Amino acid sequence: MRMHALKRPQVDDTQVVIKPLTRNDAEAFRALRLKAIQDSPAALWPTYEEEARATLEAVIERIRKTDHQIVFGAFNDLELIGVTGLRREALAQVAHRAMLWGVFVDVAWRGRGISRRLLETAIAHARETHVLQIHLCVHTENLRAEGLYRSVGFEENGLEARAIRVGNRFYDERRMMLRLDD
């Protein structure tokens, strides 16, 4: 049996716009997160059921831009096709660092540099807001994601064994950090 390649949308990739999400994007964000969990259950912490139970108000709060958090979306026209978030604590002694989370691009749009553009946008925002280092976690079997993070300068700074459990299977997470003050 011959496998058919995933059919990619026919559109100029330069028309993909990266911008902060707003409350109007909450439903699209929830739908994309649910798709992400179905695609890669070990890459995101909530289960499908936990994410599906979140109220619209909770989703709006999760994507609301503040001085300490922002979620970027990649849009093709009005369709949300990718996301990533950046969050930091308000406490003075840890305000120099931020956590990158929820990086996901719809399967049909992968391989076009959209994840890299999302990362570059988040990194630029971190610099603008005086963040000195960005942290992230990636499970050790997600080699494509790890390679992408390394390609923009992230380095490993730890490993947490059995960090995630999906069903009866455990996944280790690699901790990575990007220093912005070098």
SULZI-V727853 format. One record per residue. N is the residue number from 0. RES is the residue in one letter. D_CENTER is the distance of its C-alpha to the mean C-alpha in Angstrom with 1 decimal. Layout:
N_RES_D_CENTER + N_RES_D_CENTER
This chain:
0_M_34.7 + 1_R_32.7 + 2_M_28.9 + 3_H_27.9 + 4_A_24.9 + 5_L_22.0 + 6_K_23.2 + 7_R_21.0 + 8_P_21.6 + 9_Q_24.2 + 10_V_22.9 + 11_D_22.8 + 12_D_19.3 + 13_T_20.3 + 14_Q_20.4 + 15_V_16.6 + 16_V_15.9 + 17_I_12.9 + 18_K_13.6 + 19_P_12.9 + 20_L_12.9 + 21_T_16.2 + 22_R_17.9 + 23_N_19.0 + 24_D_15.6 + 25_A_15.4 + 26_E_16.8 + 27_A_14.7 + 28_F_11.5 + 29_R_13.2 + 30_A_14.4 + 31_L_11.1 + 32_R_9.7 + 33_L_13.2 + 34_K_13.0 + 35_A_9.9 + 36_I_11.9 + 37_Q_15.0 + 38_D_13.6 + 39_S_12.2 + 40_P_13.6 + 41_A_13.4 + 42_A_9.6 + 43_L_9.1 + 44_W_11.8 + 45_P_13.5 + 46_T_15.8 + 47_Y_16.3 + 48_E_19.3 + 49_E_17.7 + 50_E_15.0 + 51_A_17.9 + 52_R_20.1 + 53_A_18.1 + 54_T_20.3 + 55_L_19.5 + 56_E_20.4 + 57_A_17.9 + 58_V_15.1 + 59_I_16.5 + 60_E_16.7 + 61_R_13.0 + 62_I_12.1 + 63_R_15.3 + 64_K_15.4 + 65_T_17.5 + 66_D_18.7 + 67_H_16.2 + 68_Q_12.9 + 69_I_11.3 + 70_V_8.6 + 71_F_8.7 + 72_G_9.5 + 73_A_11.0 + 74_F_14.3 + 75_N_17.2 + 76_D_20.1 + 77_L_19.2 + 78_E_16.8 + 79_L_13.1 + 80_I_11.7 + 81_G_8.0 + 82_V_5.5 + 83_T_3.3 + 84_G_5.6 + 85_L_8.4 + 86_R_11.2 + 87_R_14.6 + 88_E_17.9 + 89_A_20.9 + 90_L_23.2 + 91_A_25.0 + 92_Q_24.9 + 93_V_21.1 + 94_A_20.1 + 95_H_19.9 + 96_R_16.6 + 97_A_13.1 + 98_M_10.2 + 99_L_6.7 + 100_W_4.5 + 101_G_2.9 + 102_V_1.6 + 103_F_5.0 + 104_V_8.3 + 105_D_11.4 + 106_V_13.8 + 107_A_16.4 + 108_W_14.6 + 109_R_13.5 + 110_G_15.6 + 111_R_16.0 + 112_G_13.9 + 113_I_11.3 + 114_S_8.3 + 115_R_10.7 + 116_R_11.5 + 117_L_8.2 + 118_L_8.3 + 119_E_11.9 + 120_T_11.7 + 121_A_9.7 + 122_I_12.3 + 123_A_15.1 + 124_H_14.4 + 125_A_14.5 + 126_R_17.7 + 127_E_19.2 + 128_T_18.8 + 129_H_20.4 + 130_V_17.6 + 131_L_19.1 + 132_Q_16.5 + 133_I_12.8 + 134_H_12.0 + 135_L_9.5 + 136_C_10.4 + 137_V_10.4 + 138_H_13.1 + 139_T_16.1 + 140_E_16.6 + 141_N_13.4 + 142_L_15.2 + 143_R_13.6 + 144_A_10.2 + 145_E_12.5 + 146_G_14.6 + 147_L_12.1 + 148_Y_11.3 + 149_R_15.1 + 150_S_15.9 + 151_V_14.5 + 152_G_16.4 + 153_F_14.5 + 154_E_17.2 + 155_E_17.6 + 156_N_19.0 + 157_G_19.5 + 158_L_19.2 + 159_E_19.2 + 160_A_21.3 + 161_R_20.8 + 162_A_17.7 + 163_I_16.7 + 164_R_19.4 + 165_V_19.1 + 166_G_22.6 + 167_N_24.9 + 168_R_22.6 + 169_F_21.0 + 170_Y_18.1 + 171_D_18.1 + 172_E_15.1 + 173_R_15.2 + 174_R_14.6 + 175_M_13.9 + 176_M_14.7 + 177_L_15.2 + 178_R_18.4 + 179_L_18.8 + 180_D_22.5 + 181_D_24.0
